[in-house]
Amino acid sequence: MYRKALMVAACALAAAGCSSNHYPAYPDGWTVSHVGGETDYALLDEVLFPNDSADLSPRAYDIVAQIADDAQAHPNRPIEVDGYTDTTGTPDHNQILSQQRADAVADILVRHGIDRKRILTRGLGETNLAIPTGDNVSEHRNRRVVIRLLAPPPH
């Protein structure tokens, strides 16, 4: 399935240069990459969530609000929000925390005009680490969410 993805990741991704696959979309380190039917919005080295918390930083809140504005330009596309954690805490705790993070981001999208029925949230715990670490390692780049605008449903 083709997806148009918005990625809010507190992971270190290359932001160098503007090519046919990269162009600046937001200030302060944002890059936008187009791969096939997807568009990924990536952020460099920002702390989106404090350790063991689903509270977004003020900067992360502003970023999600900007993404809501972009998502409103595509009202017929469903949205997925995936939450992740680092490896501190138990896997069961991290599963719950990651869901809370995804829900917190969805709430911000809704506050900025996105219909809640468009949004599917998923907590993925400490799976798919942005920065591989051992157990019980506090790594802010793994405390992230990924927001995807999916392709519109077929008619």
C-alpha positions as CSV (number, residue, x, y, z in Angstrom):
1,M,0.0,0.0,0.0
2,Y,1.3,3.4,-0.9
3,R,1.6,5.7,2.1
4,K,2.3,9.3,2.5
5,A,4.1,9.5,5.8
6,L,4.8,12.3,8.2
7,M,7.6,11.3,10.5
8,V,8.2,13.0,13.8
9,A,11.3,11.4,15.1
10,A,13.7,12.5,17.7
11,C,16.4,10.5,15.9
12,A,19.5,11.7,14.1
13,L,18.7,11.6,10.4
14,A,20.8,13.2,7.7
15,A,19.4,16.6,6.8
16,A,22.2,17.5,4.4
17,G,21.4,19.2,1.1
18,C,18.4,19.6,-1.1
19,S,18.1,17.1,-3.9
20,S,15.1,15.8,-5.8
21,N,14.3,13.6,-2.8
22,H,14.9,16.3,-0.1
23,Y,13.6,19.8,0.4
24,P,13.2,22.0,3.4
25,A,9.6,22.2,4.7
26,Y,9.9,23.4,8.3
27,P,12.6,25.4,10.1
28,D,15.4,24.3,12.4
29,G,16.6,21.0,11.0
30,W,13.5,19.6,9.3
31,T,13.8,17.7,6.1
32,V,11.2,16.2,3.9
33,S,11.9,13.1,1.9
34,H,9.8,11.6,-0.8
35,V,10.2,7.8,-1.3
36,G,7.7,6.2,-3.7
37,G,4.2,7.1,-2.4
38,E,5.5,8.3,1.0
39,T,6.5,11.6,2.4
40,D,8.7,11.5,5.5
41,Y,9.0,14.5,7.8
42,A,12.1,14.1,10.0
43,L,13.5,16.2,12.8
44,L,17.0,16.2,14.1
45,D,17.9,15.6,17.7
46,E,14.9,17.1,19.4
47,V,13.6,15.8,22.7
48,L,10.0,15.0,22.1
49,F,9.2,13.4,25.4
50,P,10.9,13.4,28.8
51,N,12.0,10.0,30.1
52,D,9.0,7.9,31.3
53,S,6.5,10.5,30.2
54,A,3.8,11.1,27.5
55,D,4.1,14.9,27.9
56,L,5.3,16.5,24.7
57,S,7.9,19.3,24.9
58,P,6.7,22.7,23.9
59,R,8.8,22.5,20.7
60,A,7.2,19.1,19.9
61,Y,3.8,20.5,20.5
62,D,4.5,23.3,17.9
63,I,5.8,20.7,15.4
64,V,2.7,18.5,15.7
65,A,0.6,21.6,15.2
66,Q,2.4,22.4,12.0
67,I,1.9,18.8,10.8
68,A,-1.8,19.1,11.6
69,D,-1.9,22.1,9.3
70,D,-0.3,20.0,6.5
71,A,-2.7,17.1,7.2
72,Q,-5.7,19.3,6.8
73,A,-4.6,19.9,3.2
74,H,-5.3,16.2,2.7
75,P,-8.7,15.6,4.4
76,N,-9.5,12.3,2.7
77,R,-6.3,10.5,3.9
78,P,-6.4,8.4,7.1
79,I,-3.6,9.1,9.6
80,E,-1.6,6.6,11.7
81,V,0.3,7.7,14.8
82,D,2.9,5.2,16.1
83,G,4.4,5.7,19.6
84,Y,7.8,4.4,20.7
85,T,10.0,4.3,23.9
86,D,13.6,3.8,24.8
87,T,14.6,0.6,26.7
88,T,14.3,2.0,30.2
89,G,11.5,0.3,32.1
90,T,9.8,-3.1,31.5
91,P,8.5,-4.0,28.1
92,D,4.9,-4.1,29.4
93,H,5.3,-0.6,30.9
94,N,6.9,0.7,27.7
95,Q,4.0,-0.7,25.6
96,I,1.5,1.3,27.7
97,L,3.7,4.4,27.6
98,S,4.2,4.2,23.8
99,Q,0.4,4.1,23.4
100,Q,0.0,7.1,25.7
101,R,2.5,9.0,23.5
102,A,0.7,8.1,20.3
103,D,-2.6,9.2,22.0
104,A,-1.1,12.5,23.2
105,V,0.0,13.3,19.6
106,A,-3.4,12.4,18.3
107,D,-5.0,14.7,20.8
108,I,-2.9,17.6,19.5
109,L,-3.9,16.8,15.9
110,V,-7.5,16.8,17.0
111,R,-7.1,20.2,18.8
112,H,-5.8,21.6,15.6
113,G,-8.8,20.5,13.5
114,I,-8.1,16.9,12.5
115,D,-11.2,14.7,12.7
116,R,-10.4,12.0,15.4
117,K,-12.1,9.4,13.1
118,R,-9.2,9.8,10.7
119,I,-6.6,8.8,13.3
120,L,-5.4,5.3,14.3
121,T,-3.0,5.2,17.2
122,R,-0.6,2.4,18.0
123,G,1.9,1.9,20.8
124,L,4.9,-0.1,19.7
125,G,6.9,0.1,22.9
126,E,10.7,-0.4,22.5
127,T,10.4,-2.1,19.2
128,N,12.1,-0.6,16.1
129,L,14.6,1.5,18.0
130,A,15.9,4.5,16.1
131,I,19.2,4.2,18.0
132,P,20.0,0.6,18.9
133,T,20.8,0.3,22.6
134,G,21.0,-2.4,25.3
135,D,18.3,-2.8,28.0
136,N,17.6,0.1,30.4
137,V,19.3,2.7,28.3
138,S,17.8,6.2,28.3
139,E,18.1,7.4,24.7
140,H,16.0,10.5,23.9
141,R,16.0,9.7,20.1
142,N,14.1,6.5,20.8
143,R,11.3,8.4,22.6
144,R,9.4,9.4,19.5
145,V,6.3,9.1,17.4
146,V,5.8,8.5,13.7
147,I,2.8,10.2,12.0
148,R,1.8,8.8,8.6
149,L,-0.7,10.2,6.2
150,L,-1.9,7.1,4.3
151,A,-2.9,7.1,0.7
152,P,-6.6,7.8,0.2
153,P,-8.8,4.8,0.1
154,P,-9.5,3.4,-3.4
155,H,-12.9,4.4,-4.8
